[in-house]
Amino acid sequence: MPLRTHHLRTSIAVSDIQRAVAFYEGRLGLQPLHSGPSATITDGSRVYGSGGVAALNVYQSATAGKTPATLATWYVDDLDQIVDELVSSGVEFIRYDHLDHDARGITTRAGGGRIAWFQDPDGNTFALEADA
């Protein structure tokens, strides 16, 4: 059965689902599509929509924040506007020592375009990218 014909959803482990809900809903403005269990936690997960589909599963787990890699990327039309809106809601953008960032934390992406990174309260890293 080829996987290319099936919907893919990113899953993000968090250490405290209520703290995560405050971040993902309160700061990022994501809308939950539904909540459910996570292992032994009755209400330990949320599925968020993005781009018109269920895109992000956030669940409580002891494995939260174990990777420094970027876990998911939003592709946006107006990177400056989105960064400004997220900063005004309390999101902090990451600056990497080996890259040149502008005042907002945005840097040029290899191959063209621009990119900015931020983290959730568990240190899970996300990116915002734009072609211009």
Phi, psi and omega per residue, in radians:
M1 nan 1.985 -3.105
P2 -1.242 2.339 -3.134
L3 -1.283 -0.391 -3.078
R4 -1.084 -0.275 -3.131
T5 -1.649 0.047 -3.065
H6 -1.996 2.593 3.099
H7 -1.141 2.454 3.120
L8 -2.022 2.373 3.110
R9 -2.215 2.328 3.081
T10 -1.374 2.385 3.086
S11 -2.012 2.323 -3.091
I12 -2.148 2.141 3.101
A13 -1.454 2.351 3.089
V14 -2.246 2.695 -3.102
S15 -1.484 -0.406 -3.095
D16 -2.504 1.880 -3.041
I17 -1.092 -0.621 -3.135
Q18 -1.199 -0.695 3.068
R19 -1.132 -0.693 3.115
A20 -1.129 -0.741 3.109
V21 -1.025 -0.756 3.122
A22 -1.047 -0.658 3.135
F23 -1.310 -0.984 -3.037
Y24 -1.143 -0.661 3.126
E25 -1.553 -0.811 -3.065
G26 -1.295 -0.736 -3.088
R27 -1.672 -0.712 -3.124
L28 -1.527 -0.310 3.118
G29 1.316 0.363 3.107
L30 -1.303 2.576 3.126
Q31 -1.810 2.204 3.107
P32 -1.269 2.377 3.057
L33 -1.543 -0.622 3.046
H34 -2.948 2.848 3.074
S35 -2.094 2.835 -3.126
G36 -2.893 -2.971 -3.113
P37 -1.389 2.762 2.991
S38 -2.373 1.838 -3.071
A39 0.956 -1.945 -3.092
T40 -1.686 0.101 -3.096
I41 -1.765 1.983 -3.036
T42 -0.956 -0.828 -3.079
D43 -2.022 0.792 -2.980
G44 -1.657 0.175 3.130
S45 -2.506 2.755 3.058
R46 -2.399 2.503 2.986
V47 -1.950 2.204 -3.117
Y48 -1.924 2.513 3.066
G49 -1.605 2.600 3.063
S50 -2.725 2.312 -3.113
G51 1.167 0.402 3.081
G52 1.533 0.065 3.124
V53 -2.379 2.803 3.008
A54 -1.145 2.093 -2.959
A55 -2.208 -0.429 -2.987
L56 -2.416 2.097 3.070
N57 -1.815 2.064 3.115
V58 -1.921 2.161 -3.059
Y59 -2.417 2.554 3.141
Q60 -1.334 2.294 -3.095
S61 -2.792 2.657 3.067
A62 -1.212 -0.209 -3.115
T63 -1.581 0.161 -3.059
A64 -1.016 2.418 3.007
G65 1.136 0.519 -3.063
K66 -1.568 -0.100 -3.137
T67 -2.191 2.422 3.066
P68 -1.489 -0.069 -3.088
A69 -1.260 2.727 3.028
T70 -1.201 2.196 -3.060
L71 -1.652 -0.479 3.128
A72 -2.764 2.664 -3.119
T73 -2.295 2.317 2.984
W74 -1.686 2.281 3.075
Y75 -1.726 2.044 -2.981
V76 -2.110 2.769 3.113
D77 -1.453 -0.733 -3.078
D78 -2.114 1.534 -3.078
L79 -1.066 -0.741 -3.140
D80 -1.027 -0.798 -3.120
Q81 -1.126 -0.784 -3.121
I82 -1.129 -0.767 3.105
V83 -1.055 -0.803 3.133
D84 -1.036 -0.764 3.133
E85 -1.123 -0.733 3.135
L86 -1.190 -0.701 3.087
V87 -1.061 -0.721 -3.137
S88 -1.175 -0.354 3.082
S89 -1.641 0.053 3.044
G90 1.799 0.122 3.105
V91 -1.405 2.342 3.102
E92 -1.837 2.378 -3.129
F93 -1.682 2.526 -3.069
I94 -1.476 2.475 3.012
R95 -2.098 2.152 3.126
Y96 -1.650 2.365 -3.065
D97 -0.998 -0.598 -3.049
H98 -1.508 0.067 3.128
L99 -2.147 2.635 3.052
D100 -1.605 2.164 -3.133
H101 -2.008 2.624 3.009
D102 -1.432 -3.053 -3.079
A103 -1.063 -0.459 -3.137
R104 -1.468 -0.263 -3.049
G105 1.725 0.211 -3.133
I106 -1.580 2.449 3.118
T107 -2.295 2.830 3.097
T108 -1.268 2.395 3.126
R109 -1.603 2.471 3.063
A110 -0.966 2.328 -3.140
G111 1.494 0.029 3.131
G112 1.883 2.827 -3.104
G113 1.499 -3.041 -3.095
R114 -2.403 2.776 -3.078
I115 -2.573 2.622 3.050
A116 -2.506 2.560 -3.109
W117 -2.093 2.603 3.010
F118 -2.524 2.924 3.140
Q119 -2.199 2.682 3.006
D120 -1.481 3.105 -3.096
P121 -1.050 -0.356 3.107
D122 -1.606 0.013 -3.123
G123 1.524 0.190 3.029
N124 -1.229 2.269 -3.033
T125 -1.716 2.350 3.101
F126 -2.209 2.745 3.113
A127 -2.202 2.704 2.946
L128 -2.096 2.278 -3.139
E129 -2.266 2.593 3.057
A130 -2.490 2.583 -3.139
D131 -1.308 -0.314 -3.126
A132 -2.212 nan nan
